[in-house]
């Protein structure tokens, strides 16, 4: 069938997306599909998978976010997308993962991979997704959101704040104290790949951490730090795959540790007793279903020494690079990368 892959884009996760898109394109082409890749940052130009210049590595630092003008609209209007039987979304972060590109494809009448508009938007907004998790009984760390003064005044209905517990950006110290003190995690409310994330162990450093996160979002999430193991559950077609444990050599699973070979160790299936492994699988599926996700996604957790799991977030367009976690979990379940991309494509047509 004819497949258009949207990759690259203009978010801080652009480099990851370039690698994911190329890998997906080559896998689908090898399985006999007619594949073209379109980078919205380059307009409506389309290229065959083997014509894409390989990116040697993602790099230790993410690229800066560029202005997202009308590039997505131009890409959706391209011949490659218009003639495709299905669009494979490999745009990480930004408008590729927040429901924007999904909405444009809905308007264009195109079938596409992954979650729909609402689920994408809910998952991208960490504060709102936490409310959903709690509502269905999926534990998640306590948090406080700091919001710019402009958004505090505009995020209101009838003169009352939409989120009355939000604090202004200059009250980070109050937010930390509300959470019981350091350590805390400071991150943008609507970014992925640990972009703008800092683990703060000394209250004196919280101001600079908030300033960094605020470069990427007008809403900054300060979350209680959960000690323990870094684990993730990929969900494919509603079914949880084997749990992956990540052991970053630097102690923090940041952008560099995620995308630089040798910076992290991975155990899949994770070495866990049956009970916590089953609990993680159930919680991953529950979070996936609660947000209304479809196709595939990745649910990230922290597992403290007492095994009382804490759900951090759901990624609706997870990485598909050679060091990515969803392909790793799929392989542990006997599904190779080519079959994984084929299944995701088939689910989009179902």
N, C-alpha and C positions, 0 to 999 in steps of 0.2 A: 504494500500500500504506500501511498505518498505521505511522508512524514515531514513536518516542518519543526525544527528544534529552535526554540528561543533561548539564547545563552548570552553571556557577557553582561550587557546592560551597564548601568551607571551607578550602581550601589557600591558600598565599601567591600562587598563580597564578589566583585567583578572577576578577579583573578581565579577564584575558586570555580565560578560559573563557567569560565572559558574552558577549564580543564574538564569539568563535568560534561559540558555540552559536546566536546570533541569525543570523549570516551563513549557517551551514549550514541552519538552519530555513527562512529565506527562499528559499534556492536550491532546496531540495527541494520546498517548497510551490509554487514557480513551475513545477516540473516535474510537478505534478499529484498529489503525495503528500499524504496526510492527516497533518499534522505537529503534534505537541504537544511543548512544552519543559517540563522539570521541573528545578527547582533544588533539590538535596537540602538546602541550607541553609534552604529555605522549606518543607520537609516534602513532602507529596504533591500540592501545588497544581500544576496544569498550565495552560499558557497557549499560545495560538496564536502563530506567529511574528510576525505583524503586531501582536499585542498586547503584544509585548515592547518596553519602553522602550529606545530606542537609547542606547548608551553612546557619548558623543562621542569619547572616546579612552581608552586603557587607563590613561594616567597615567604620571608619571615614577617613581613609587614603588609597590611592590607592597603590598597590604593585609596586615595582620598575620594570622598563622594563627589560626583559631578552633578551639575544641574540636570534634573529630569524634565526636560521640556516636552516637546511633542514627539520624542523619539519612539515611544511605545506605540502611538497611534500610527506613525509611518510604518513601523514594522508589521502591525496587524493588517494594514492595507496592502502589504506587498503581495506580489503574484504568488510567491512561495507559500504564504499562509493561506491565501484565498483558495488555492488549488489543492491544498493538503486535505487528506482524509482525517487526520488528527494532528494536533499540535502538542509536542512534548515540551513542557515548561522546565527549563533547566536554569532559570534566573533565580539566583539566591538573594534574599534580602530585598529591600527597596520595593519597587512596584511589582517585582516578580513574585513576591511572597505575601503581600499584604492585601490581596484581593483586587488590586487595580488591573493587572493584566488579565486576570480571570474575568473581570467584568467586561473588559473590551472584547474578549473572545466570545463571551455570552452574547453581546450585542451583535457581533459579526456572525453568529450562528455556527461557531466552530467547536468541535469536540476537542477537549484538552485533558492532559494528564493531571492527576493529583486532586487536591481539594477544591471546592467551589469558592465563591466569593466570600460568604459569611464565615466559613470555617477558616479560611486563609486570614481574614481580618482579625478574627478572635485569637488565633494562635500567635499572630504577630504582636498583638498587644498583651504583654506579659501580665499587666495588672488585671485586665478583664479575664484572661484565661485562668488566672489564679482564682477568681471569683467562681468561675465555672467548675474548676477542680474541686473546690471546697463544697460546692453544692451537691456533687455526686460522691463525695466521700474520699477523694484522692488527696492525701496529705500534701501540703506545699509550704515552704518556709514563710514565716511572717515577714511582712514588708511594709514599707512606707514609700509613697511616691512624692517626689519634689517636682513642682511645676513652675514654669516661668510665670511672672506676674501677669503678662498679657494673657496667657492661657487660663490662669486662675479666674480671670474676670470674664473670659469668653466661654469657658466650659460651664455654663450655668443655664438653668431653665427656671423662669419665673423669679429671678433674683437669688435663687439658691444654687450653690455650687453643685455640679453634677457628681463630683466625688468630694464630699465635705471633709474627708480625712487628709486630703492633699495638703502639703506644706509648700511655701515658697522656696525657691532654690537657696536662698540665704539662711535657711534654717536646717541645714544638714545636721548640725550637732544635735539639735532637738530630735531629729529623726533617729539618729543613732542611739540616743538615750532611751527613746521610746521602745527600741528593739532590745534594750538591755545592755547596750554597749558593744564595743568591738570584741571579736572581729565581725565585720559585715562585708557584703558584696555590693558594690556600686556599679550599675550598668544602665545603658539606655533602655528605655521601656520597650522600644520597638526596633531592635537590631538583632542580628545573629552573628555566629562565628566568633563570639566573645569580643566583638568590636566595641571598644570603649569601656571594657570591663576592668575593674580593679578590686582585688581583695584588700580591704583596709583593716590593719591590725592595730593601728594607733590613731586615736581620734584626731590628732593633729594633721593627719594626712587626708582626712575626709573631704576637705575643701577642694584640693587639687583633683581628687578622684571624681567629684561631682562636676567640676569644670570640664574634665575630659569627656565624661558621659554626655554632658550637655552640648558638646560639639556635634553630636549625632542625633539628638532628640530633645524636644522641649519638655519631655517628661523623663525624669531620672528615677530609677527604681533602686531603693536601698533595701537589701534583703538580709535577713539573719543568716550568717554563715553556718553551714552544716558540715561538721567534720566527718570524715569517712571516705568511702570509696566512690569513684566516679563511674557510673554505669548508665547504659542506655538500652532502650528496647525499641527495635524497629518493628513496625506493624505493616504487613503486606496483605491487602485485601481483607482487612479486619482481623487477621490472625497474627499474634505476636511471634516474632522470630527469636532465636536464642539470644540471651542477654550478653552484651559486650561490656567488659570492664576495661577502662582506660587508666593506664598508670603513667602520667607524664613525668619525665625525668626531672623536670624543674619544679615539680610540686604543684604547678597550676596548669590546667589544660587550657592555655590561652591560644591566640591565633597562631603563634609560631609553633607551639607544641602540636597543634592540630595538623598543620600542613607542611611540616618539615620532617622528612624521613629521619628516623632514628631518635626523634625527640620524645616519643611516647611508645610505650609497650601496650599491646592489646591482648586480651584473653577472651576468646570466644569458642565455645560457651564459657561464660565466667565461672570461676571456681566458687560455687555457692551451694550451701545446703538446699535441699529440695524446697523447704517452706519459703525462704526469702526469694528464691528464683521464681516460684509460682506466684508469689505476691507481686513481684515486679511485672511479670507477664500480664497478670490481671489488671494491675494499675495502668500499665501502658495501654492496654486495650480500652479500659474505661475512659482514660483521658482522650484517646483518639475518637471514641464514639461520642463523648460529651460535647466536644467541639464540632461534631458533625463532619469529621474528616472522611475522605474517601481515597481509594487507590493505595497510597503508601504514605508513611510519615515516620518520624523518629521522635521518641519521647525520652527526654533526659532526666536522670534522677541523681540524687546523692543518697548513699546507703551508709548511715552511721553505724558505729559498733553494736548498737542495740538492735540493728536490722529494721528500725522503724523508718521506712523509705520516705523520701521527700521528693516530690515531682517539681522540677524546675521549669520546663517548658516543652512545647511540641513544635517540631520543625516540619512544616508541610512541604517544603522543597529541599530535602536534605541533600548533602553533598554526594556526588557520584564519581569521586576521584579514586585513584588507586589506593589511597589510604583512608577512604571514607567508611563509615560505620555500617550503613545499610547494606552495601555489597558484601561486607565482611560477615554480617549476620546471615545474609541470604546464603552465602557459600557454606556456612556452618550447617544450614538446613538442607544442603544439597542442591541449591539453585545457583548456577553460575551467572556471571555478569550478563551474558547475552540473553539467557532465559529471563533474568530479572527485568531487563529493559522491555522484553517482549510481553511479559505479564503486565507491566505497568501500562503499556500501550493498549493491550487487549481490554484491560479494565476501563480505560477511557472510552472505549467503543461500546461497552456493555450497557 
